[in-house]
Amino acid sequence: MQVLHYIPTYPLSNFIQHMVYVNGSLPIPYIKELPEGGINLIIELNEHTSNVLFEENNANLKWTVKHAWISGMQKQAIVYENNPDSTIISIRFTAGGFYTLTKIPVPAIHSIGLEAKDILGYTFNRLYESLLNTDKVLDKFKLIEDYFFRYSTEPSMEQDIVRFVNNNITQPIEWLVHRSGYSQKHLIYLLKKHTGFSTKYFKRIKRFHQVANEIQRNKGHIDWFSIVHRYGYYDQAHFIKDFSHFAGISPVEYLLSQVQLENNRLIPDMILQLPERKY
């Protein structure tokens, strides 16, 4: 498996967190995309290859997608049937970054399998054709970067506020309201407008992702008791339930996925699912 990671140049990095190129596969049946609060755009570079995905909590509702698709408001993990013929570039937007760049309302992209061309229009079709005709991966990243630089990357007060909330989401809502200078009602409105999430649910997603990152960093010596208390869970049962809600597997199962499959460290936003688990 070949994995290349790219951080866009400033100021686009305010809106796009990173791009990841993945070529090749592992002998596993499923791959999971973890939620983080931002929108994902996935581009399939093998134009005749289809991909199948479904929500973590609804394996009966499946989407078959080709070329490029948008993950939408990702409330839980998205599960992909592993396709050995797939070569993708995954673009993860910062919280609120997709809306600020494109001005496309988040409620319009609530589904997880929307074709990108239906959302971004004919200009994206031209980008896709250019990507297929470009050999070097770095040049592909540059093409995507140039495409999104066509949108306005001017500073936005609203995006600054959303970024402030995202960076300080562990603080109480009263603290966020006081420091932002906005009313609580307007702050909640801005977060919903830019991310699609309520403040409470957004806080849960960000806490989950912080815990997942800590497990990745410290997989050789995890102190579960410390995690439960430092991240504000009521008890161990609450921690397991909340983590499983977003990941579809328990914290211990997630730890095993990190330990047993070394490639997991290459794609931190994904779970390369253990082969023996069934859906």
N, C-alpha and C positions, 0 to 999 in steps of 0.2 A: 504494500500500500504506500502510495506517495501522497504526502500531505504538505501543503505550503500555506503559510499564514501571512497575511498582508494587512498592514494598518494604513488607511488612507491618509493623505497629507492634510494639513490644516488649511482651511477651516472645515473641510468635509468630515474630518474626524469627530467634529461635534455632533454629526448626524449619523455617521456609519461607524460602528464600533470596530468591525474587522471584516475581512473577506478570507475564506478558507477554500482552497482547491484540494479536492480529494479524488485520486485516481487509483483504481485497483480495489480489491475487496478482501474480506476475511471469510472463512467458512462458518458463518453465523447466519441465523435465519432473520433476525430483526435488528434494527438500529433505532435508537430513540433520540429525538431532539428535545432538549430540556427547555422549559419556559424561563424567560429572564425579564420579561416586561417590555421587550421591543419586538418589532416586526422582522421576520426573516423572508428574504427573497432567495430562492434556490434556482440555479440555472443548470439544466442538463445539457452537457456539451456533446453527447452522442444523440444526434437529432432523431434517430429512429428508435430510441430506447424509451420505454414507458416506465413509470414508477408508481407503486401502489402505497398509499398511506392511509392511516386511520387514527382516530382519537384514542387515547389511552383507555378511556372508560367506555368505548363503544366500538368494539371490533367488527360489528356487523355493518357499520356505516363506513364504506371505503370510497376513496377517490383514486382514480387512475389519471395521472398527469404526465404531460410531455413538455419538452422544451424549457419551460420556466413557470414557476408558481410561487404564490405568496402564502406564508403560513398563517397570516391573519392574527387576530387577537388570541394568542396562545395561552389558554388558561391552565393547561396541563401538558404533559409530554405528548408529542406526536410520534407515532410508531411507523417506521418504514419497513416494508418487506425488502430485505437485502437483495440488491440486484448487482451481480458481478459485472454486468456490462455498462454500469453507470459511471460517468465521470462528471462531477459537479463542481460548481463554485457556489458556496453559500455566503450570502451577504447578510450580516446581522446589523440592524439599525439600533441606535441608542434609544432609550426610552423617549418617545415623542419625536424621534428624529425623522421617521418616515412622513408623519403628518406635516412637520415643519418644512421639509424639503418640497413635498409634492402637493400639499394642501388638499390631499384626498382624505375625506372623513374616515376616521377609524371604523365606525359602524358599517361602512361599505365593504370592509375587508375582514368581517368577522369569521368567515368560513376559512378552513385551513387549506383548501385545495384550489384556490382561485388562480386561473391562468394569468400570468403577469401581463400579457398583451391586452387582456380585457380590462385591466386596471390602469396600465401605464400608456396604452395606446400604440399607434403605428410607429412612433419613434423607438419604442423598445424592440419592435421587429427588426429594425435596421441595426440596432445594437447586437441583437442575437445573431444575425447573419455575419456581422463583422467578427464576432467571437468565434464562430465556426471556421472562418477563413484566416484566423490568426494562430500561429503555431506555439509561440512562447507564452508560458503562463504569466510572466510578469507583464507582457504586452496586453494580455487579456485583462489583468487587473487595471491597467492604465486606461483601457477602453471603457471599463465600467466607471472608473473614477471620472473620466471626461464626460461621460453621459450624465452623471449626477451633478457635476459642476455646472451644467446648463440650467439647473434649477437655482433659485435664489439662495445663497448661503450667507446673506446679510444677517447681522445679529438681530435677534428677536427677544423682546422682553419676556414674552410668554415662554419661549424655549428656555431662557435663562432660569425662569422660575421652576419649570419642570425639571431642569437639570439640577437645580438646588434641592428640590424635593427628593430626587433620585439619589443624590449624593448624601443626603441626611435622613433617609427614610427610617432609620432606626430611632429617630427622635420622636417624642410625643407630638400629636397633631397640633396641640396648643403652642408648642415651641416653634414648629414650622410656620404656623400662622403668624406668630409674633415677629419672627425673623424675616418673613417674606414681605410683610407690609400689606398683605391682602387679607380680606375677610376669610373666615373658614369656608363659607359657602362658595366664594369665588375661587379659592385655592382648589377645592374639591372639583369644581367645574372645569378648571384648566387641566387638571390631571386626567379627568375623564375624557375631555376633548382630545388630548394629545396621545393618550395611551389606550383609552377604552375601558380602563379599570377604575373601580372605586379606590379610595385611599386605603381602606382596610385590606382589600384583596391585593393591591399593589405591594403593600408592606409584607404580606405573606409570601408573595412570589420572590421578592428581594431577599427576605430572610432565608427562604429555601435555597436560593442560589448561593448565598454566603456560606451556608452550611455545606452545600455540595463542594464548593471551592475548598473549604477547610478539610474535608475528607480527602480530596485530591492531593492537597499539600502534605497532609500528615497521616497518610494511609498506613504507615508503619507503626504509629503509636497514637491511636485515637482514644481520647478521654470522653466517653459518651456523657458521663455525668456533668462534666464541665460544659459541653455543648448545650445540653438541656437548659442549664441555668444561665449561661452567658447570652443565649439568644432568646430568652424570655418565654420558653415553653413552660406550661404549668407543671408537667411531669413527663416521665419517659413515654407513657402511653400517648400523650398529646403530641410529643415530638414525632413518634413513629407514624401516627395517623396523618399528621400534616405533611411530613416528608413523602409518605406513600401516595398522598393525594396528588402531588405534583409529578413525582417520578414514576409511579406505578409499581415500584418495588420498595422494600424496606431499606432503611439506612445501612443495615448489615449487608443486604444483597447488593446495594450500590457499592459499598466498600469492596466486596468480593469482585465486582466487575472491574474495579480499578486495579486491584492486585493481580488478577488472573490474566487480564488482557492489557499488555503494556501499551498497545496502540491507543488506549483511551486517553493517555496523557497528551496525545497529539491533537485531539479534537475535544477540548474541555466542555463544549456545549452539547456533546453527544454522549449517549451510553451505548457502547458496543455490547449488545445484550449477550449474556451467556447462552451457549447453544442449547442447554438442557431445558430452559424455561419455555413453556408453551403458551400460545395465545388462542 
